[in-house]
């Protein structure tokens, strides 16, 4: 049987699909083998490489290895984002890297990369992502005593302008929720997805609102509304007067309804947990190191990380047999843009603030920021290892 397979292999590998069917039929008739066994036998012969493959085998290669290397370079500097978020950033990334003398690819490679379709980019980004590596955290939210004085809001956020943000705390406790720990106060502006994280050593009322004051000063627009969950770190005898004093509209989520705070909850994972992780941090030195990291990370996220924004959901048409579709709703998203671009598109942001952002943007480079983030992440881990408490 092996001799028959080897005798037919040259004709089999050069044959069309109908011709291969006839060859398989003849081998089955002579040898009595199962059809699948015949196909596998030919496949084993192909791997032995003792014959010459036809020159026209397979689809011709469209993108060169240099083009794929250039895509990998941009993809890495934008922190391994998905192709859908990356595709519109490619021209601007090339401009920045050329401006700073970091683009080492030829004109033909650049043209190919600029013309690469979304589908081709998705295939390559997924393949590259498979070669790299990514727990759920512990909730420390407790209801405050002043809940009745703060109105609940759980409606649509589509009519909220810039300055209305959701806020939450993320605990860095590791596996043991005990003793003093570092917390991240994470703020997400709903209209623009502008991100502002800041670290503090505990979750006291004063520490939390000192962090919120810093966040308010960093925002490229006034803080108009603040929407936390029902945690006592936000809704307390310090927080409620603070918001009234600064003209900030304070609302809260319904208890046990995490989806009311969905914008910041999602960013807790893709920002705080992705870059800081789930390890324990419990000393003041770690707070300083983490805030040093956040100073750079906020620039990288807001200026160079494009985001989706859901516009609406459309109900899918039912199948012909009357059964509901597996996915009953189709999500419609707007154009994928960075928070920086979303701020520039807002009419409720002053032109002076927009110009400040434009001037700042021209001084930034995603590769420089990402390299700095990696250095500061290592510094944070080392600081906790040397200075922190070990339970």
N, C-alpha and C positions, 0 to 999 in steps of 0.2 A: 504493500500500500504506500509506503514511503517513497518507493521508486516512481509510482504513478503520480503522486503529488509533485515530486521534483520535476517530473517530465512535463507536467501541465502548468507549472508555476509561471514561466515566462509569458505564455499565452494568456494566463489568468490575469496577471498584473497589468497587461497592456489592453485588456479587453474592456468593452463597454459593459454596462449593467446587464442588458439582455444576453450578451455573449458570455458573461460570467455565469449567468443562470444555467445556460446550456452546458458549460464546462462542469459545473457542480453536479448537474443531472447525470452526466456521463460518468463521473467519478463514483457517484452513489450507486449507479447501475452496475459498475464493474466490481466495486469493493464491498458493497453492502453497508457502507458507513452511514451514520446519521448525517443529515445535511449540515447541522451546526458543527459537527465534528470535522467535516471537510473544510468549512470556512475557517475554523480555528487552526487547522493544519496549515492552510495557506498563510494565515497570519503569522504563525511561527516561522515559516520559511522567509517571510518578509523581514523578520527581525534578524535573521542570520546574515543578511547583507552579502550573500555570495553571488548575487546577480545584479545586473545594472538596472536601476530604476528608470522608467521613462522620463524624459526631460520635462514633459508637460504635466507631471503629476502635481496636483494641488493647485490652489488659487495663487496667482502671482503676488509677491509681497509688495504692498503699497507704500508703507512707511519704513524708512530706513532705521537702522539701529541707533544712529545719531539722533533721529527725531524722538525715538522712544526714550533715549537717555535724557534729552532736553525736557520731555514731559515729566520724567521721574524727578529731575532737578526741581522744576517748578512745583510739582506735587508735594515734594518733601518740604520745601520752604513754606508752603501753605498748610503744613502740618497734616498731610495725608487726608485731605478733604475728599469728598466724593466728586465724581466727574461733573454732576449736575451743578454743583456750587463752584467748580473750578473753571469750567469752560469759558465763561464770560470774563474771567480775570486774567486769562492767558495774555492778551495784548498788553494790558497794563503792567503785568509782571515783567514781560520782556522789556518794556520801556524803562522800568525802574532798574532792572539788572544791567541794561546797557548804559544807563546814566551813571551807575556806580562802578562800571568796569567789571561786572561779574558774569557777563554773558559770553561764554566761550564757544558758541556754536555758529556755524556758517550761515550764509544767507539762504541757501537751499533748505537747510534744516529748519530754519526759522519760518520760512514760507510754508513748509509742510506742516509744522506744528500749528500755525495759525489757521490752516485749512482743515485740520483734523475734525471730523464729525463727532457729535456727542456720543454716538454709539461706539465708535472706535475708541474714544477716550474712556468710556465706561468699561470696556473689556480690559483695557490695559491697567486702569486704576484698580479694578477688582483683582486682577492677577497679581499686581504688586502688593496689594493689601493682604493677600493670602500668605505672603512670605513674612509678614510682620504680625506682631501680636496685636484682649482687653478685659458685682458684689452689691450688693445692696447695703446701704448705710443704716444707722440706728437713729430713730426719731427721738428728739428730746423736747418736742413741743408740748407745752402745758397751757391750759386755758387760763386767761387772766381774770381778774375780779371786775374789770370795768367793761366787760363785753357789751353790756346793754347800752353804753354810751357811744359805742362805735357802730355805725350802720353796716349791715351786711350788703355786699354787692356780688352778684353772680350772673349778671347779664352779659350782653355782647360788649366787647371792647373795641369794636370797629369804629365807633364814633369818638373814641378818646384820642386827644391830640398828644403831641410830644410833651413829656413832663409827667405823664401818668404812668407810674411804674409799680411793679410787684417786687416785694422784698422778702427774703427768707434767710434763716441761719442754717449753716451746714457745720456739723460737729466733726472735729478731728480727734476721735477718741480711740481709734483702733478697735480691738475686740472687747475692751473693757470700759464700760461707761462709769468711771469712778474718778474722784479727785478733780483737780483743776485741769481744764482742757482748752485748747485753742478752738475758736469758732470763726467761720467766715460769714460776714454779712454780705449777701449777694443781692444786688439790685439789677433788675432788667426793665428797661423802658419798653412798654408794650408797642408803641407806634413805630419805633425805630430799631428795636432790639439792642439799643446801646447798653453795654454791660459795664458794671462797676462793682468788683469784689474788693473787700477789705477785711483783714484779719484782726481779731482781738482775743485777749487771754481768757475771758470768761463771758458769760451771757447776762451780765448785770444790766440794769436799766440804763445807768449812766454810760457805761462802755458802749452799749448798742447805739445810743443816740449820738454819742461822739462820733461813731463810725458813720452814721447817717448824715451828720453835718459835713464830714469830709466828702462823702459821696455827692451831696448837694452842691458843694463848691466845685467839684470836678465835672459835673454835667455840662454839656454845651448848650443847655437851655434851662430855664427855671424848673425846679421841682414843684409840680402843681398838685399831684395826687400820690398817695402812698397806700399800697394795698398789701398788708401782711396776712398771715394766717391768724389763728386765735391764740398765738403764743404770748405768754406774759412778758417776754423780753421786749415786745413792741407795744402791747396794749397795757399801759400801767400809768402811775401817777406822774411819771416823767414824760412819757411819750405823747400822751394826749395833749397836755399843755404846750409841749414843744411844737406840735403840728399846728395848733391854733395860733401860736405866736408868729409862726412863719407863713401863715396863710396856706397851709397844705391840707388838702382834703383827705382825711384818714378814713378808709373803709377796711373791711376785713372779709375773709372767706367764711363760709359755713363750716362748723366743726365737722371733722372727718370727711371733708370733701376736698381732696387734694387737687382735683381738676379745676376748682375755682382759682387756683394759683398756678395754673398749668405753665405759663410762660417761664416763670422763674424756676419752677420745679424741673423743667426740662433743661434749663441752662445750668442748674446745679450739677447735673451729671456731665454734660459735655464741656463744661468749663472747669468747675472746681474739682470734681472727682477725676477728670481726665488728666489734669496737670498736677494736682496735689496728691490725689489718691486717697486711700482709706487708712493710711498709717496714723499712729498716734503722735500728736504734737501737744506739749504741755508745759512749755517754758516761755518766758518773755523773749529770749533770744530767737526762738522759733517764730514768734509773732513778727519780729523785725525782719527776719529772713523771708517770711512768707509775704509780707507787705512789699518788700523789695522785689520779689517775683511778680506780685500783682501789678506793680507800677509799670513793668514791661509788658505783662500779659494783656492788660487792658488796651494798650496800644495795638498789639498784634491782633486781638480779637475784633476790636472795633473798626480798624482800618483795613484789615486784610483777610477776614474770614466771612465770606458771603453766607447768607442765611435764607432759608425758605420763609415765606409768610403766607399763611392760609387765608384766602379771600372768602371762600364759601364752600359748601358741600352741595352736590347735586345728587338727587336720588336716582339710582340706576333703574332702567326699564326692566320689568320682570321678564323672566324667560318665557318661551312659547308654551311650555307645559304648565305654567302658572306658579312654579316655584320661585321663591325669591333668590336673587343673585347671591353668590357667596360673599361678595363685597357690596352691601346695599347702597353705599354712598361713594361717589367719586369726589375726591378732594381737588379743588381748583386753587393753584398757587399763583402769586404774582411773580414778576421777574426777580430772579435771584440776585440780591445785592448785598453789599456790606452795610453794617450800621452807619458808617461814615457817609455812604452814598444815600442812604435813606434820610439822614439828617439834612443833607443838601437839597433833597427833593421836597422837604417840608416847608410849607408857606408860613407856619406859625413859629419858625425859628428865625431870629433876626439875621440880617445880612452880615453884621459885624461878627457874630459868632461863627457864621459859615466861613467867612474869610479867614478867621483865626484857625479853623480846622484845615482849610486848604493850605495855608502856610505851614502848618504842622505836618500835614501829609507829605509835602515835598521834601521833608527832612528825614523821612522814614524809609526803611528797607525791610521787607519781610524776612530775608535771610539773616540780616544782622539781628533783628529782634528774636527770631527763633533760636539762633545760636546763643544769645544772651539768656533766653528762657531755660535752655538746657543747662547752662552753667549755674544759674540761680536755683534750679531744681536740685541739682547735686549739692549745692551749698545748703539748701534747706534740710535735706536728709542728713548731711554731715553735722549740722548744728544740733538737730534733735538727738542724734546719736551721742554727741559729746556732752551737750548741756542738759538734755532732758532727763526726766525721771523714767525709771524702767520698772514696770510692775511685773 
